[in-house]
Amino acid sequence: MEYDETVYACAINRVFNYNCRDARMLTERFSSPGEIFAIAGKELRGLLQDNGRYSDALSDPSTLKAAEEEVRWARERGVGIIYIRDQEYPRRLRECPDAPVILFYKGTCSLNPSRAVAIVGTRKATPYGLRQSRLIVEDLAALRDRPIVISGLAYGIDISAHLAALEFGLDTIAVLPTGIDSIYPPPHRGHAARITRAGAVVTDFPKGSSPMAATFLRRNRIIAGMSDAVVLVESAEKGGGLITARTAFSYSREVLALPGRVGDRWSEGCNRLIESNCAGLISSPGSVASAMGWTDRAAESRKNIFQKLFDSSDYIQRNILLTLSADSAVERNDLIRKSGADPALVLDRLTRLELDGIIGSDIFGRYILKVQ
């Protein structure tokens, strides 16, 4: 019985599952997935040298029946299935030796953007980490050729990056550790639905696949493989974000990490990555664009942030900026007095503006405006 080529591709994916390298060997040797099923079992066994483990499964009629059902299910629900030789397959990921044979895809964006940045990190993100991930995305959004933002839909830094991308009008791709029929984590199903309308949800796992430790590792290598650069924002000494960054380094991708204080648990992974020369240091939201040589609007990004802050309804922030716009350098007490607000609130806004890179201080400790 003859099947659609997509059915053959899904069957290969189901059989080899975690053994992407052998599957890749077959897809490079044969021009179409159907050709793999056309050869005799003995010849296939000789190619794979697997004592029948995979070759017998490929010869089993039930394998193609299950794949046929999977393809039918996907098409009924608007889920695309992309084979590794297809033009639509992510070209960056195809370069990787352990790239999956197929990807299940639901969304509106291309998987081959001109620029792609992954932003990953701990699920237990601090307010500082969440704020920095958002600022990095905002800075990327200021570029003329705006990159796509890729992450894993997890709690913490991942979902922060996705939501920031949606907020600033960037396409975003969520890579799942499950089948595309079961969004993980379940509370993020609504976010995943939004992402399919302004990006894509992607996985290489067949329908019905549940999250396990190994599936997260496979998910991480897709995130790394689809990106030009991987940004690690907060990570403990061990964690999925750190694994993604190290995988990206092995793929010769640009890797950057946000440093933290010595002894800070959620910065240990970032600090060690920088110390081992596996990652560049992020000193400002614009560090990512600068490291990649994306300068088309990076120099203007803080001006855009300044304008947004100035136009906001936060009168304390606006008064601080007005004062600093009029004077070259202002003492803290003078800023508090001129803002006309509670000192604690003024200090809070000053801290935020410093973190955003909008203001700084001179050698005498006076506040100055860094954006002119």
N, C-alpha and C positions, 0 to 999 in steps of 0.2 A: 504493500500500500504506500502511495506517495503522500507526503505531507508538505505543508508550507515550510519554507526555509526557517521561518521564525520558530516553528515547532521544534525543528532539529536543534536550533541554537539553545532553546530553553531546556531541551533534554540533556544537552552537553553540560549546561550549567547545573542541572539537578544532579547529574551523575558525579561530576568532579567536585562540586560543592567547595570544600576548603582547599582543594588541590588545584589552584589556578595555574600553576606553572606547567603541569602536564597538559591541561586543557589548552593553554596558550601554544604549546608545541604543536598540537593538532591543528589549531586554527591557522597557524602560520604555514603548515605543510599543505593544507587543503584549502582551495579557493572558496569553498562554500561549506556550511555545516552539513548539508545533505550528503556531500561526498564522503564524509566520515562514516556515515551509516551505510554507505554502499559497498564498503570493502568487507572482505571476509573476516570472521572473528579471529581466525588464526593469525592473519596478517596484522590485525589491530593489536592482538596480544603481543606480537613481536615488536611492534612499534613502542608500546607502552612498557613492556617488560614488567608486567604487574601480576603475573600468575592468574590472570582472569578477573581480578578485582573490579577494574573499570570496564574492561572489554566485554565481560559477561553482562554487566548492567546495561551497556550500550546496545547489546544484542537482544535484550529483554523487551518484548512488545509492550509490556506495561509501562516502560519508561516513556515511550512516545505517546501512549494514551494519556498519561498524567500531564505531559508537556502540552498536549493538544488542549486539554481542559484548562490548563493555566493560560494559554494564549487566548482562548475563548473568553475566559473570565476577565482578562486584562482589557481586551478590546471592547467588551460591553461596558466597561467603566472608564473608558478614555485614558487608560494607562498605556503608554508607549513602551515598546521593547526594542532596545538598540543593540545590535550585534557589534562585536569589536571591529569588524571590517567595514561597518557602515560609516558613511560620511558624517553622520550626526554624532557619532561616538566621540567623547571628549578626547581631543588629540593629545593633550598633556598626559592624561591617564594612560593612553595607549603606549606611551613611551616606557611605562613601568613594567618590569618583568613579571610582576604578579597581578597585573590588571585583570579584572573579571571579564569573562567571556561576553556577558550581557549586562545591561542595566535596565531596570524598570524605572520609568520616568513619568511623572505627571506634573505638568506646568506649562508655562508660556514662554520661558526664556531659552536662549540657545545654551548648549553645554560647551560651546566653543567661543567664549567671549574674548575680546582682545586683551583683557586684563582680568585676573582673578586672584583674590586674596582670601585666605582662610583665617578666621579669628577664633581661637579656641582657648579653653582654660578650665579652671576648677568649677565644679557644680556649687561649691560653697564659697562663692565669690563675695568679697567685701564690697562695701559701698564705693571704695576707691577704685577697685578693679572694674566694677560695673560702669562707673563714670568714665574711666579711661577708655574702655572698649567703645563706648558710645562716641567719645570725642575722636577716636581714631576713624570710626566710620564717617563721622561728620566731615573730617578733613578729606577723606577719600572722595566724598560726595562733591567736594569743591573742584575736583579735577574736571577738565573738559572731556577727556576720555575716561568715563567713570567705570571702575572695576566692579565686578560682581563679588558679593560677599558669600563665602561658603563656611558652613559650620555644621554641627551635629544635632541641633534641636534639643540638646540636653538643658537641664537647669543651669543657672549661673551665667557664666560668660557666653556660652553658645547662644542661648535664647536672647541675651542682651544684644549680641551682634546682629542676629536676625531682625529683631524689632527695630534696632537703630537703622538698619538698611531700609526697612519698610518706611520708617519715619522720614528718611532723607531721600527717598525715591530711587534707591539702588535695587537692582535685582539681587535676589538672594537664593541660595541653594541649600536645602537641608538634606543631609545624607543620613539615612536611617540604619540602625543596627537590627532591623526586623524586616519582614515582608512589608510591602507597601499597603497591605490591607490592615496592618495593626500599627498605628502610630505610637512611637515611644519617645518620651513618657506620655501616657494617656491624657494628662491634663493639658498637653500642648497640641491636641487635635485641632482646636480652633486656630491656633497659630499656623499649623501646617496647612489648613485650608486657605488662609490668607496668603501664605507663601506660594501655593500653586497658582494663585491669580497674579502674583508679582515676582515670579521666579520659578522654582521647581522643587519637588521632592524626589529624591533619587535613592535607589538601593540596588544591590545585586542579589538580594535574598529572595527565594521563591515565596509565593503566597503561603501564609500560615507559619512562617519562621518566627520563633520567639527570641527575645533578647537573652543572650548568654555572654559570658566573659569573652569567648572567642569571636562572637559577632561584633562586639565593640571594637576589637582589634582590626577586624576586616573593614569596618566602617571608617576607622581612622586612616587607613592607608588610602582609601578613596578620596577622603578630604585632602590629604597631602598631595596625592597624585593629580588632582584636578586643578591645583593652585600654582600660581607663579611664586607666591610667598605665603608662609605660614607665620602668623603672629600669635605668640603665647602670652596671654594676659592672666597672670596668677596661676600657680600650680604648686602643689605640695611636692615633696621629694619623689613621690610616685603618683602617677595619674594618667588618664587617657590623653589629656592635652599635651603632656610631656612626650608621650609615645608618638602622637601625631607629629610633633615638632622634630623628634629624632628620625622618624620615618621620612619626613620631608627633607631633612639633611642628607639622608642616604640616597634620595632621589635627585640630589643636587639642586634643590629648591632654595630660595632665599628664606632664612629663618630669622625672626626677630623676637625679642622677649622684653617684657616690661620688668625692670629690676625692682626690688623691694628692700626693706630694711634687713640687715643681718639678724638672723634668728627668727624672722617672721615666717611662720609655718607655711603660709599660702604664697610665699615668694621663693621658697627654697629651690623649687624646680627651675624657675626662671633664672635665679642667680647662678645656679650650677651650670645651666646651659650656656650662659654668657661667659662664665669663668673657663669653661672647657673649649671656648672658641667655636661652639656649634651654633651660636646665635649672635646677631647684632643687637646692640642696646637701643631700646626705645627711650629717648630723652624728652620727646614731645609728641603730640598727635601727628605731626608732619613727618616723623622719622620714617614711617613706612614708605610714603611716596618718595622721600629723598633717597632712601636706600635702593629703591627700584629705578631711580632716574626719571620718575614721573614728575616733571616740573611744569607741566602745562598750566597749572593754576595753583600749585602748592603754596607759592609765595603769597597768594591772595586769600588763602583759607582763613587765616586769623582775622583778616579784615571783615570777612563775611560773618564770622562769629561775633566780632565786635558790633557790627551793625545790628545783628539779631538781638544781642543783649541790650543795646542802646534803645532799640525800638520796643523792648518788652515792657510789661506793665509793672515791673519791679522798680519802684521809685528810688529805693535805696541804691540799687545797682546803677541806675541812671544818674543819680546825683554824684556817685563816686566817679563815674566816667566823665561827667561834665566838669567836675573839679580838676581832674587830672588832665583833661583836654585844655583847660585854661592855664594851668601852671605846670612847669616842667618837672617839679618834684615836690611832694607834699608829705609832711609829717603825719603819723598815724592819728594823733589827737586832733589835728586840724581836719583830717578827713572825717573823723567821727562827728566833730562839731558842725561841719558844713553839710553833712548828709542829713542832719536833723532827725536821726533815728536812734534807737537803743544801741549802745556800744556793742553788745553781744551780737546783734543782728548785722551791724556793720562789719565786725570782724569775720563773721561767717561769709559775707559776700566777698570780702577781700581775699579770703582763702580760696574761694571758688574761682575768682578771677585770676589768681596766681596759677592755680592748677590748669586753667584753660590757656595760659600763656598770654593773657591779655595785658596783665600788669606785672611789674617786677619791682625790685628795689635797687637803689644806687649804693655806692660804697658807704654812705652815711646812714643807710637804713630807711631812707625816705622812699615813698612809693612813686613809681613812674609808669607812664603809659608806654607799653612796648609796641603798640600798633599805632602808626601815625597816618 
